[in-house]
């Protein structure tokens, strides 16, 4: 098998590329480097610079590298940005996937793994979100991911592909400091950024119907997420004939934003300024926690890292790129 990983030089993609390569899988990466970094990849992994919107490049890459399976991670992924730029998200996330699937079908590739998101569920009013929980996304990003799932499954049925859709919950941490998340849109790097600047981390909403009044989320270590991609790819490789599978990737355990803020203060040694509660953000559900039973049953996978591992590893990665954070 040779696997094409789209978006493989990004934060999550590089972890997936390394996990698969270190497990002996043959990997090639396609990335437009809009947010990815070539140095994140092992030297042995070929990097094709370009977009999934470029059909000619896709055809050359699939044929030239004798690709037999695809792991598709390339996408825009910021909820707020998707609200402001819905057409861009439709073009890159939905049309880009369409072009990629057309190339995959034309090349005779029969295995396809799709990077989806818990954003497909919207604001589920349940203690644990199962794969059967109704999907009612509340922003354009979630809508593009749900549309992507529909496209992947329909293409699989029409053209005999074996497919899997992986619904990530809240990804955090790093397997090694140089692979850390460069953005500050996720909650843990947002806290680090505020503390580095000597400002109070912000907690959006303290009046939710939860034990401490703050939102509860399921955080998954990016190294565990990468392992989930590896076992999903191997499941596809071993599968005889078409079929589809959709699974959550989470821990099954919720952590409140207040608990997370307290842990960040402990790990970083920054108890001042303390986290400050401000008004809720529109559209934030009180609790979103994965049921992780199906992925354990179907793929034999479960998370190995806890939220402390995520915060500690993320802090090491943050300090590598922001050395002033240790001395402030």
N, C-alpha and C positions, 0 to 999 in steps of 0.2 A: 504493500500500500504506500502511496505517496499522498500526503494531505496538504492541500492548499489552505492556509489560515489567512483570511482577509482581516485587515486591522491588526495584524500580528506584531506590530512594533509599538502598540499602545500599552497602557498600564495593564489591562487584563490580558490582552493578546500576547504580550511578551511572556507573561507567566504561563499561558497555555502553550506557547511555542517551546519554551524551555522544558516544561513538564513532559510534553510529548517527545521531544528530542532526547531527553535524558532517559526516557523509558524505551528508547530504541526505535521510535517511529521516524519515518522519513518525512521531512517537513519543508515546505517552501512558503514564504510569506509574501502577500500582496498588501501594500500600505501606501497611501498617498502622503504620509508623513505630515499631515495637517496637525496631528497631536502626537504621533508616534516618534520614536527615536531609534535610529539604526543601531546605536551602541547597546541597546537593550537585548539584542539578539545574539545567540551564539554565533561564532565565526563560521560554523559549518552550515548555517541555514541561509539559503539563497534569499535575497530580498529583491522583489520586483516593485519598483516605485510606480504607483499609478492608482486609478480609481476603478471601483466596480462598475462605474458608468461607462467605462471604455471597453466596448465589446471586442474590438480588434485585439486589444491587449489581453483580455481574458482568454480569447481563443488561442493566442500564441502561448500564453502561460500554461493553460491546461494541457495543450498538446506538447509543448517543448519540455515540460517537466513530468510528463506522463502521469498526470494527477488522476487519482482514482477515488478521492473523497475530499469534501470541502467542509471546513469549519468556518462559518460566517459570523465574524464579530464586527466588521466595519460598519459604523453607524454614528449618527449624531445622537447624543444621549442626555442632553440637559433639558429638564422639564420646563423651566422658565423660558429658555431660548425657544423651545418648541411652540410655546404660546405666542411668542413674538414673531416667530418665523415659520409658520406652519407649512408654507409652500416649500421651503428649503428642506424641512424634515420629510415631506412627502417625496421630494425628488431624491434625496440621498438614501433614505431608509426604505422606501417602498419601490420607487423606480429602480434604484440601484440593485435591490434584491431581485427585481424582475429581470433586469439585464443579466445578472449573474446566473439565475436559474435557466434562462434561455441558453446561455453558453454551456452550462452544465449538461443540459439535455442534448444539445448538439454534439457535445464531446463524448457522450455516452457514459458520463460519471454517474454512479448509482448510489452514492452515499453522501448524505448532506446533514450537517448539524447546524442548527440555527440558534444564535444568541438572542434570547427573548428576555423578558423582565417581569417582575411582580407588578409593574405598572399596568399590566393588562387587566388586573383585578379592580383597579380603581380604589374605592373606599369600602371594602368588604366589612360587614357587620357580623363577624364571626371570631371566635377565639383563635382558631387555627385555619389557615387558608389551604384548602385542598385543591388539587387540580380540577375538581368538579365545581368549585366555587364559581358562580357566574362572573364572567368577564365584562366589566362595565368601566372601561378606562375613562379618566376625567381630564385628560390633556392630550394634545396632539402626539407627544412622544409615545404614550401608552397605546394610542390608536394605531400608530405606525407599527408597533411591535405586534399587536394583535392581528392586524392586516397581514404582517409578515408571516405569522404562524399559519393563517389561512392559505396564503400562497404556497408555502412550503408543503403543507399537507396535501393540498389539491394537486400540486405538481407531482408529488410522490405517487399519488393514486393514478394520475393520468399517464405517467411515463415510467412507472415501475421502480421508483427510488425508495430506498430505506432512509427514513428521516427521523430526527429527534429534535424537539424544541426544548430548550433549557431556560426555565424561568428563574433568573437570578433575584435574590432578595438584596439586602444592603451590603455591598462589597466593601471590604476594608483590609488594612494591613498590607504587608509585603513579604515575599519570600527572602528577599535580600535588599539592602538599602538602595542600591542603584536602580532597582525596578519599581520604586515607590511611585505613588500617585502624585503627579505634578500639579493637579488642579486644586482649587479650594472650594469646590461646589458641594462636596460631600461633608458630612458633619464633623468627622474627626479632623481632617485637614483644616476645616473652618475654625475649629477650636484652637488648633496649633497656630494658625495664622493670627488670630486675635491675641493669644498669649505672647507670641513673638513681638507683636507691636505694642505690648503693654496694655492691651485693652481687655475688657471683660468678654468672655465668650457669651454668645446670645443663645438663649433657649426660647424657641418660638411657641408660646402658649404654656400656661401653668394651670389651666382649669379644665383639662380633659378628664373624662370619667375613668381614670386609671389610679392606681394606688398613690402615686406622688403628684398626680395632676399633669404630667408631661407625657408626650407620645411614646409609645412602645414600638420598637422595631426588632427585626431579626437580622443580625449582622453575621455575614459569612466571610471567613478569611479568604483572600484571593488565592492563596496556595491550595486551599481545599477546593475552591472553584475550578482551578486549573486541573486538579486531579479528577474532578467530575467530568471535565471535557475529555480527559484521557480515557476514562472507563466508558464514556458514551461513544467515543470514536471506535474503541475496540469492540463494543457491542455491535455497532454498525458493520464493522469489518467482518465479524463472524456471522452476521445475519445472512441467511439464504433467502433472497427474494425481497420484495417490497414490504413495507409496513411502517407505521409511525408510532412515536412515543412522545409524550409531553410530560415533563417532570419539573417540580420545584427544586431549587437548590437553596437550601437554608439549613438552619440548625434545629428548628422546632422550639427554640427558646427566645423569649423576648427580653430586651433590655431597654429601660426607659432612658430618655435623653438626660434626665437628671442623674441617673446612675452612671451614664457614660461620661458626663461632665465631671463627676466626682472621681471617676477612675482616671481620666485624663489629668486632673490636678495631682493625683497621687503619683502617676507614672512620671510626669514631667517635673514634679516638685514645685509646681506653680499653683499655690493655693490663693494667691492674690494677683490680679483682681479676680474675685469669685465670679462664677457664671451668673448672668443676669437674665431674668425672665422678662420677655417682651410680648407684645400681642401675637396671637396666632397668625400663621400664614394661611391664606385661603386654600382650601382643598387638602389640608393635611388630615388624614384619618387618625383616630385615636390609637389604634392598634393594628399592626399588620405583621403577623408571625406565620411562618410556613409550617405546614404539615409536611414532614420529610419522610413519610413512610413509603411512598411509592418508589422513590429513587433508591431507597435501601432494598426494597423487594426486587425491583427490575434490574438494577445495576450493581447492587452490593456495595453501595457507597454511603458513607456518613461522614459528617464533619469531624475533624480531629482537633481543631484549634478553638480556644474560647476567646471571649472579647478582650481579655487582658493580653493575650498573644497578639491580637490585632493592633491594640493601642501601642504596645511596646515596640512592635516591629515598625509600625507607621511612624513612631517618634524617631527611631533610628534613621529611617529614610528621610524624614523631614530635616533632621539636623545635618545630614550629609549635604543637603542642598541649601540649608539655612544655618550655617555654623554659629551665627549670632544668637540663635535660639537657646543654646546651652548656657550662654554667659549673661543673658539679660536678667 
